[in-house]
Amino acid sequence: LAMELASTQNVAVPVPRRTAEWGWLEYLLQASIQTTKVRMRAAWSVANKRLAVECAQRCRGLLQLHAWVPVSELPNGETVQEICHNGFSVGHAGVSFHIGNVRLPGTHGYGREARMGRNVRSRSRGLPQGRRLYEFLLCRVGVGRSYLIESQQHAEAMELPPEYDSFFIRHETSSNSIDDDNFGVYPRHILHHEYIVRDASQALPVYLVHFEFDPEEEEKIALPLCDNCGVQAAKLYCEADNASFCPACDTKVHSVNPIARNHTRVEINRRPGRLPGECPEHAHAQADEYCMECKLPICPDCRAIGSHSAGEASKHKRVPLQEAYDHALRAERQSLPGRPDRQAIEQRLVAQLDTKLIMVQETGRHVEDEIYNSVQRAVKEAQELAEDQANLHLADELEAKRQLEQAAWFESFLEDHVKSLPPEEFLESWLQHVAIREELVWLAATNGDPQDAATLRVDGSIRLTAGEAGRSINDPWGDRGKNRGISPRAILHG
């Protein structure tokens, strides 16, 4: 596929291995599938310049998200070449994109419908020893403000209101799952958001990825089960008891007497006796240092006969691997330098939208009472007006909450599972995690503070009005994706 793309319009550009771009893609793939059993074999940048310009113009100011699309499940029977050259063919039904967990056959939680994330039912290519090869497109989707519906059938039967950019389908998820096949617990935070867009310029194919999944490989992010209850994931290790405990059992076991309370416990990833991890270049050797310039773990062989044995690399600053590991653990608890705390911003936005929802609802009830006392026939129109305004703020609030949930999903993957990796693998994953954090901040909508709630009032001859501060009468909608208000039926004459 990539060779055909490259030969036609020079669209596909290979992503070099052992680069930040390669590492970012592989980490995003592992975080989405929630396993370390996947390994990228090849990746190409397939962003078409014309489509990228159209997408940038259409999605300016909108929330944009990454979505994995299996090549064998491309919509409307289209090929990768057609999509990369011409974009998605949306039609009236639109195109559906899934954000969050991706479940492959053989991964934990596969086959439980939408409650454990999106199931990939497409065929994969067989490889020796039971491994499977998959082809996915990574797309960037501008979802903006979303209209909440229950199913795809609802989207097919209705028009998208002009104030919205996409449909959003709510999927109930289940996070109570224990791994029965291996000794450990898989990530439990499930994210499954489904959006439907009807504008082709809102979806941009960015990368074509070939990756390998080996169901027999050891799962490195599966946490051990608690030695006390045998049900929950162990998060703490007690050297005195030589046992691992979940937080609840740790509190229970170590509160029985003063001696137990004095036991020193450490996070499970800091338990003694853990090997630092294999060198990425010399699998037979244990890494013991970290190159601060190459951002790679190195071993004695690297310094003696390998990449850091001669030339400029031999002069690079190196630190003990454990020191670099401890520094990265401290850094992941801090906000990105020079950037605001995204979760704090979204929490503040949710609180502001809650307040505005209350204002709209209270004002709506007051107006309803006044209109009902004057003209009973206006009550129904007032109810619809208040509901329209509330729905707009509710849509923004739901989007803010979904952004919070996505951020928590990535951070839980790091906190609960990636930190259990050996130091050299953690350091590489941490770099990619920081990159994803920055990408999420960049992709998030930057509309600033929520719009002021429209003021509803009964005025003289009962003319019900609703408007936003600064909106032009000649241009009631403003730029699409920016200061959009409610529909024209918000103006009611009595």
Residue pairs with C-beta under 8 A, 6 or more apart in sequence:
1 71
1 80
1 81
1 135
1 208
2 12
2 14
2 42
2 44
2 46
2 208
3 12
4 81
5 11
5 12
5 44
5 46
5 80
5 81
5 84
5 208
6 12
6 13
6 44
8 81
8 85
9 48
9 85
11 46
11 47
11 48
11 84
11 85
12 44
12 45
12 46
12 84
12 208
13 44
13 45
13 46
14 42
14 43
14 44
14 45
15 21
15 22
15 25
15 43
15 44
15 45
15 207
16 22
20 431
20 432
20 435
22 40
22 43
23 428
23 431
23 432
23 435
24 432
24 435
24 436
24 439
25 40
25 43
25 138
25 207
25 209
26 38
26 39
26 40
26 211
26 432
27 429
27 432
27 433
27 435
27 436
28 66
28 138
28 432
28 436
29 38
29 40
29 68
29 136
29 209
29 211
30 36
30 38
31 410
31 413
31 436
32 68
32 100
32 101
32 102
33 101
33 102
33 103
33 104
33 107
33 213
34 101
34 107
34 108
34 186
34 187
34 221
34 413
35 107
35 108
35 186
35 213
35 219
35 221
36 217
36 219
36 220
36 221
36 421
37 107
37 213
37 214
37 215
37 217
37 219
38 211
38 212
38 213
39 211
39 212
39 214
40 209
40 210
40 211
40 212
41 133
41 210
41 211
41 212
42 209
42 210
43 207
43 208
43 209
43 210
44 207
44 208
45 206
45 207
46 80
46 84
46 137
46 205
46 206
46 207
46 208
47 204
47 205
47 206
48 84
48 85
48 87
48 205
51 87
51 201
51 204
51 205
52 204
54 87
54 201
55 140
55 142
55 201
55 202
55 203
55 204
57 201
58 142
58 199
58 201
58 202
58 481
59 142
59 144
59 201
59 202
59 481
60 481
61 445
61 446
61 447
61 479
61 481
61 482
62 142
62 143
62 144
62 145
62 165
62 202
62 445
62 481
63 142
63 143
63 144
63 399
63 403
63 443
63 444
63 445
64 140
64 141
64 142
64 143
64 443
64 445
65 97
65 99
65 140
65 141
65 143
65 193
65 195
65 406
65 443
66 99
66 138
66 139
66 140
66 141
66 206
66 439
66 443
67 97
67 98
67 99
67 138
67 139
67 140
67 141
67 195
68 98
68 102
68 136
68 137
68 138
68 139
69 97
69 136
69 137
69 138
69 139
70 120
70 122
70 134
70 135
70 136
70 137
71 80
71 122
71 135
71 136
71 137
71 208
72 122
72 123
72 135
73 120
73 121
73 122
74 80
74 83
74 137
75 88
75 89
75 95
75 96
76 89
76 91
78 88
78 89
80 135
80 137
80 205
80 208
82 89
83 137
83 205
84 205
84 208
87 200
87 201
87 203
87 204
87 205
88 95
88 200
88 203
89 95
89 200
90 197
90 198
90 199
90 200
92 156
92 198
93 152
93 155
93 156
93 196
94 155
94 167
94 196
94 197
94 198
95 196
95 197
95 198
95 203
96 152
96 169
96 194
96 195
96 196
97 139
97 141
97 143
97 194
97 195
97 196
97 197
97 203
98 118
98 192
98 193
98 194
99 141
99 191
99 192
99 193
99 194
99 195
99 406
100 117
100 118
100 190
100 191
100 192
100 193
100 406
100 409
101 109
101 116
101 117
101 118
101 190
101 191
101 192
102 117
102 118
102 120
103 109
103 110
103 111
103 112
103 116
103 117
103 118
103 119
103 120
104 110
104 120
104 124
104 132
104 134
104 213
105 120
105 124
105 132
106 132
106 213
106 215
107 213
107 215
108 177
108 179
108 186
109 116
109 117
109 177
109 186
109 190
110 116
110 119
111 119
112 119
112 174
113 119
114 171
114 172
114 173
114 192
115 171
115 172
115 173
115 174
115 190
115 192
116 173
116 174
116 177
116 190
116 192
117 173
117 190
117 191
117 192
118 192
118 194
120 134
122 134
124 132
124 133
124 134
124 213
125 132
125 133
125 134
126 132
126 133
127 133
127 212
129 214
129 216
130 214
130 215
130 216
131 212
131 213
131 214
131 215
132 212
132 213
132 214
132 215
133 210
133 211
133 212
133 213
134 210
134 211
134 212
134 213
135 208
135 209
135 210
136 208
136 209
136 211
137 205
137 207
137 208
137 209
138 205
138 206
138 207
138 208
138 209
139 203
139 204
139 205
139 206
140 203
140 204
140 206
140 443
141 195
141 197
141 202
141 203
141 204
142 165
142 197
142 202
142 203
143 165
143 166
143 168
143 195
143 197
143 202
143 399
144 164
144 165
144 166
144 202
144 445
144 481
145 163
145 164
145 165
145 166
145 392
145 395
145 396
145 399
145 484
146 164
146 165
146 166
146 167
146 168
146 195
146 395
146 398
146 399
147 160
147 161
147 164
147 166
147 167
147 168
147 395
148 167
148 168
148 170
148 395
148 398
149 155
149 158
149 167
149 168
149 169
150 169
150 170
151 169
152 169
152 196
154 167
155 167
155 169
155 196
160 166
160 167
160 198
161 487
162 477
162 484
162 487
163 392
163 484
163 485
163 486
163 487
164 395
165 197
165 199
165 202
165 480
165 481
166 195
166 196
166 197
166 198
166 202
167 195
167 196
167 197
168 193
168 194
168 195
168 398
169 194
169 195
169 196
171 192
171 193
171 194
173 190
173 191
173 192
174 190
175 188
175 189
175 190
176 188
177 186
177 188
178 185
178 225
178 231
179 185
179 186
179 222
182 219
182 222
183 222
183 224
183 225
184 219
184 222
184 223
184 224
184 225
184 233
185 222
185 223
185 224
185 225
185 232
185 233
186 219
186 221
186 222
187 221
187 412
187 413
187 416
187 417
188 233
188 412
189 408
189 409
189 412
189 413
191 405
191 406
191 409
193 402
193 406
197 203
220 420
220 421
220 425
221 413
221 417
221 418
221 420
221 421
222 417
223 233
223 234
223 235
223 268
223 416
223 417
223 420
224 233
224 234
224 244
224 268
225 231
225 232
225 233
225 234
226 232
226 233
226 234
226 244
226 245
226 246
226 249
227 234
227 243
227 244
227 245
228 243
228 245
228 246
228 249
228 252
228 253
229 246
229 248
229 249
231 246
232 246
232 247
232 248
232 249
233 246
233 416
234 244
234 245
234 246
234 268
235 245
235 246
235 247
235 250
235 267
235 268
235 416
236 244
236 245
236 246
236 247
236 250
236 265
236 266
236 267
236 268
237 243
237 244
237 245
237 265
237 266
237 267
237 268
237 270
237 271
238 244
238 245
238 250
238 253
238 254
238 263
238 264
238 265
239 263
239 264
239 266
239 271
239 272
240 263
240 264
241 253
241 263
244 268
244 271
245 253
245 265
250 265
253 260
254 260
254 261
254 263
254 265
255 261
267 419
268 420
269 419
269 420
269 421
269 426
274 422
275 286
275 422
276 286
276 287
276 288
276 297
276 321
276 322
276 325
276 422
276 423
276 424
277 286
277 287
277 297
277 421
277 422
277 423
277 424
277 425
278 284
278 285
278 286
278 287
278 422
278 424
279 285
279 286
279 287
279 297
279 298
279 299
279 301
279 302
279 424
280 287
280 296
280 297
280 424
280 428
281 298
281 299
281 301
281 302
281 306
281 307
282 299
282 301
282 302
282 306
285 299
285 300
285 301
286 299
287 297
287 298
287 299
287 321
287 423
287 424
288 298
288 299
288 300
288 320
288 321
289 297
289 298
289 299
289 303
289 318
289 319
289 320
289 321
290 296
290 297
290 298
290 318
290 319
290 320
290 321
290 323
290 324
290 325
290 424
290 427
291 297
291 298
291 308
291 313
291 316
291 317
291 318
292 316
292 317
292 318
292 319
292 324
293 316
293 317
294 307
294 308
294 313
294 316
295 427
295 428
295 431
296 428
297 321
297 423
297 424
297 427
297 428
298 306
298 307
298 308
298 318
299 306
302 308
302 309
303 309
303 314
307 313
308 314
308 316
308 318
321 423
321 424
321 427
322 423
324 423
324 427
325 423
325 426
325 427
328 426
328 427
328 430
329 419
331 430
332 414
332 419
332 430
332 433
332 434
335 341
336 434
336 437
336 438
336 441
339 438
339 441
342 403
342 407
342 437
342 440
342 441
342 444
343 404
343 407
343 408
346 400
346 401
346 403
346 404
346 407
347 404
349 396
349 397
349 400
349 449
349 450
350 397
350 400
350 401
350 404
352 449
352 450
353 393
353 394
353 396
353 397
353 400
353 450
354 397
356 393
356 450
356 452
356 453
357 390
357 393
357 394
357 397
359 453
360 386
360 389
360 390
360 393
360 453
360 454
361 386
361 390
363 386
363 453
363 455
363 456
364 382
364 383
364 385
364 386
364 387
364 389
364 390
364 456
365 386
366 456
367 382
367 385
367 386
367 456
367 457
367 458
367 464
368 379
368 382
368 383
368 386
370 458
371 378
371 379
371 381
371 382
371 458
371 462
371 464
371 494
372 378
372 379
374 458
374 462
374 494
375 462
375 494
378 462
378 464
378 492
378 494
381 464
381 492
382 456
382 464
382 492
384 489
385 456
385 464
385 466
385 486
385 489
385 490
385 492
386 456
388 486
388 487
388 489
388 490
389 453
389 454
389 466
389 486
389 490
392 485
392 486
393 450
393 453
396 450
399 445
403 444
406 440
407 440
410 433
410 436
410 437
410 440
414 429
414 430
414 433
418 426
418 429
418 430
418 433
419 426
421 429
447 482
451 468
451 469
451 483
452 468
452 469
454 466
454 467
454 468
454 485
454 486
454 490
455 466
456 464
456 465
456 466
457 465
458 464
459 465
461 494
462 494
463 492
463 493
463 494
464 491
464 492
464 494
465 490
465 491
465 492
466 485
466 486
466 490
466 491
467 485
467 490
468 483
468 485
470 483
471 478
471 483
471 485
472 478
476 485
476 488
477 484
477 485
478 484
478 485
